[in-house]
Amino acid sequence: MRDANVYNLKRAMPRMSWGVRNLYNLWQRSFGGKTREIDFSNTHKSLFQQRWIAKALLRAYHGDYIPEKVFKRWYLPEMLPDVRSHVAKSANLAALNKWAHRDMAAEKEVKRIELEQAKGLAPVGSLMFREVERRIDVLVFRCCFAHSVYEARRLIIHGEVMLNGQKHTLPNTRLAPGDMISVNPKAIRFLKASAAPKKEITTKVSEEDEEQEKETESSAAENSAETDSAEKTKGNSEAATSGTASDVRDASESRAKEEPKSPKPKRKSDLTPFHLPPYASPSIFIPAYIEPSFATCSAIYVRHPTARPGYSEIPTPYDADGELVRAAWEWYSHVRPRIRSKRQLARMPENRQISGRAVYRERKNAEATA
């Protein structure tokens, strides 16, 4: 299995999971001893080693089950702009304008630098995983319908997930805005009674349930006493008026049928169980581009994730505009393949929103093969 040893404590690579071991690995990379490996401000590692470590850690969280060649070919954006700040170059340009006695141009450049520093740059480095967030298996995990992205893939492969009302068994599909997914409630693990801790299963009925049972027993006793008294009076009336006994019996039976029965109060044990795994709270959040409905176990992919200055909609355990993301971006900007052959185009994952150019390519390939 590909995910047999993904929660290795020695490697400490965070994954898309609610597991306890994964939470410990996340703590190691955030506050523990493993933070020194990703602190590139004072390190003896070469630039190649820094980029390699950054790429490995980010790929471990964002789609480690996707082969590296497939990720570089189909899941990286077409354009990889420079994510580094250009403040130093702009300062040199302002100094050059001052030296050339171009005071107006120098003042404009200084104002532009101040505005850029105050506003900040959008963390576009995190957007290289936007295509991964469009995958249907990642969406099932982001909606908190599965304990991990690996379990979400199994649910899709086993036919427990529907896409736009039809059963869908391809976890590699990339969704388009407006697509709706729905998961079978019987397949969601934390809705099952077996997901409850052992203490809750072995304990007896709670005190509230016992009180409700006592109330129901007392009400049943009162009802039985009333019915006994009614039967006695009815027997006396039947003995006194034997001619109208059949009419009274028919009227009482019809009245009993017409009167609705009082519903039996539900106990807590009769409600739908909801048992989250321990330490799941760091992963329980819904991104802004998803609209879930937990009453129907469904969700709508509203739009593609974006980024603005100081904020990125791509969920990641690392800083969206930090040194780690920038180093990984630089790695992929050097090794990303540029040419795609016909054989590679034939193995392209299903994309529900493709451009007209891609449609034209597919049509040409179909005509060539025919």
N, C-alpha and C positions, 0 to 999 in steps of 0.2 A: 504494500500500500504506500501511496505517496505521502500520506499524512500519518505514518506509523510513529515517527519520533519527532514531530514538529515542535513539541513542547520541551525540548532538551534544555535542562537548567544550566548546562555548561555553556552552550552557545547563546542562550538568553535572547532569542529573537521573537519579539511580540507578533502575534497572529490575530486574525479576526475570530475571536473566541471569547466565551464567558468563563473558561476554565480557570481553576484556582492556580494551576501551574503557569498558565499564560499570564495571569495577573502578577505573579511573582516575577516573571521575566520582564513584564512591563515596569515594575518597580525597580528592578535592577538597572534597566536602561534609563530610567528617569531620575532616580535618587540614589541608587546603590553604587556598588563598586564598578559596574560596567559603564558608567558615565565617562570615565577617563578615556575609553577607547573612541568615543565620538566627539571628544573635545579637541578640535583641530587648531585651537588658538596657540597652544604650546605643545607641539608634538615633534617627534623625530621621524615620523613616517613621511615617505615621499608623497608627491601629489597623486601619483598613480594609486598608491595604497589607500589614501584618503578617499578617492573617488570610488574605489572598489568596495571599501567597507560601507560607504554611504549607499551605494547601489544595492549591496546584499541585504542591508537592514530594511530598506524601503521595499524591496521586492519580496522580502519575507512576509511583510504585512499586506501589501497590495498585490494579491494574485500570485502567491508562491506556487500554486498548482498550474499556472500557465507556463509552458516552456519559454525559455529566454528568447529563442529565435522567433517564436510566435508573438511574444510580447513586443519585441522590437519592430516586427514587420507590420502588425495590425493594430496594436493598442497604443502606440506612441503617436502624438500629434504630428501633422505634416511639417509644421514650422516649430523650430526650437529657438526662440529668441534668447538674447543674452539676459540673464537674470541679475547680473551685477549692476551696481549703481554707477552712474556716469558723473558723479559729483566732482571727482578729481579732474576729469577732462574738461568739464565746464568751468572749473576754477582757473585752469590754465588758459582757457579761451578768454575769460574775463580779464585776466592779467595781460594777455596779449593785446586786447582791445585798448586797455589803459595805456600800454606802452606805445601803441600806434595813435594815441590821442583821439580815439573814437569813444568819447565819454558816454554818449547816448547808448551805444551798443553794449558797453561795459555795464552800465546801470541796469539795462534790461536783462542781461545775463545774470547779474547778481540777484535781481528780484526773482528770476525764474528758479535759481538754485534755492533760495529761501522758501519759495512756495513748494518746491519738490520735497525739501526736507521736512516741512511742516505737514504736508499731506501724506507723504510716503508712497512707496510703490506697491502695487498689488502683488500678492504672493503667487505669481504666475507659475512658479516652479512646481507647486503642488498640482497644477492642472494637467501634468503629464499622466496622471492616473484617472482622468475624467472618463476615458473609454472603459476602464475597468469598473468604475462605479455604475456604468450603464448595464452591466451584465445582470441577468435575471437571478443568478445565485447570490450575488452580492446584495441585490435589492431585498431578497428574502431575509438575509441576515440583518440588514440595516433596519428592516421593519420589526425586528425582535420576534420573528416567528420561528427562529432556530437558534440553538445554543452556539453554533459556529458556522462558518461559511462551508466547512466540509459537510456538516449535517444538512445544510441547505442544498448542496449539490446532490446528496443522496435522496432528499425529498423530491427533487425535480426528476431525477433519473427513474425513480420508482413510480412516477405518475401522480404524485400528491399535490402538484401545483398546476393551476390552470392559467393560461394567458389569453385574455380577452374572451373568456368563456369556453375555451377549448383546452384539452389536455396538452401539455407541453413537456417534453422530456429532454430538451437540449439545454444544458446549463450554460453553454457558451454564447447564447443569444444576447445581443445588445438591444436594449429597448429603445423605443421612440417616445417622445413626449405624448402623453395621453393614454399609454398602454396601462392596462389594469391586470394585476395578478391576484389570485385568490388561492389560499392554502387550505387543505382539508383539515378541519379542527381536530379530527381523530388522530392526525399525524403529528400535531404539535405536542411536544413532550411535556411542557409545563402545564398543559391542560389535563393531563392524565393523573389519576389517583396514585399511580405507582411512582410518580415523581415526588411525592411527599416524603419528608424525612421519616425514619423508622419510629421515632418517638411519637409523632402524630398518628401514625397508623396503629400502634399498639395501645394507645391511651383509650379510655372509655369515653362515653358521650359527655360533652361538656355540661357545666352547671346550667347554662341557659336551656340546653336541650332537655335536661331533667325537669326544670321548672315548666317548660312547655308541655312535657309529657304529663306532669302532675295536673296542670290546668285542664288538659284534654280529658284526663281520667275523671276529674271532679265534674266537668261539664257533662261527660257521658253518664255519670251516676245520677246527676240531677235530671237529665233527660229520661233516664230509665224510671226514676221515681214518678215523674210526671206522667209517663205513659202508663205505669201501673195504676195510678189514681184515676186516669182517664178510662182505663179498662174497667175498673170497679164501678165507676159511675155509669159507664155504658151498659154494664151487665145489669145494674139496678133499673136503668131506664128500659132495657129490653124486657125485664121481668114485668115491669108495670105496664108497658105499652107493647104488647107482642105484635099488634097489627102493623106498626110502622117500623119494625126492626130492620127489615130489608132496606127501606128507604134511607134510614140513618147510616147503615153500613156503606151503601153506595155513595152517599154524599161525603163520608169521611175518606173513602178511598180516592175519590176524585180530587178532594182537597189536598191530600197527601201527594198526589202526583203533580198538582199545579205548584205547590210550594217548593222553591229551590232549596237544595241542601246546602248547609253552610260548609265552605271549603275548609279542608284540614290545614292548619298552619304548618308551613315548611320549617324544617330544622336546618341548622347550618350544614349538617352532613349531607343534606339533599341538594345543596347548591353546586354549581360547577366548580371543581377544584382549580386553584391557580397557585402553583408552587414554582417559584423561580429558583434557579441554582444559587448556591452560596457565592457571595462576592461578585454578583453580576452587575451591580450598580455602575461601575465605570464604563460599561459598554451599552447601557440602556439609554439611548438617545435617538432621536429621529432627525435626520438631516432636513434642511429646508426645502429640498427639491422632491420630497416624498410626501404624499397625503395618505396616511394609513387609516383604516377603520377596523378597530379591534373587535367590534361587535359582530362583524361579518368575516373576520380574518382575511381581509383583502387590503390592497393598497394601489395607488395610482402614481405612476412616474410622471410628475408634472412637467419637468423641464430638465435640461442639462445643468450640472453644477457649475457655478461661476466663482469668481474671486473679485474682491474689491480691496482698496487700500486698508490694510490692517485686519482683513478677514478673508478666510477661505472656506468654502462649503465642502471641501473634500475632507472627510474625517481621517485623521492620521494621528498616531501617538507622538509624532515629532513636531517641531516648530515648522509651520507651513512656509515660513520665509527664513528659515535658519540655514546654517552652514551645511547641514547634512543634506537637505533637499537641493541646495545649489550645487553641491559636489556631485550628487547623482545626476542632476540635469546636465552638467558638463560631461559626465561620462557618456550618457546616451547621445549627446550632440556629436560626439566623435565616432561612435561605433554604430550609429543607426544606419541600416541599409537603405539605399536610395532606389534601387531597381527591383521591380517585381515581375517575374516571368509569368507565362501563362499557367505553368504548373502551380506556382504560388497563388495566383488568383483563383484557381480552382479550389484551393484549400482554405479560402477566406472564411472566417466564422460568419454566421448569419447576422446581418446588420439590418435592422428594420427601418433605418433612416440612412439611405445612401444617396450620394449626389447623382445628378444626371450624367456626369462623366463616367461614373462607375457603372451605371445602367447601360450606357453606350458600350463600355468595354465588355460587359457580360453578354450583350446582344451580339457583338462582333465575334466573341469566343464561341458562342453557340452556333452562329452561322459557319464559322470555320470548321468546327467539329462535325457539323452536319454535312 
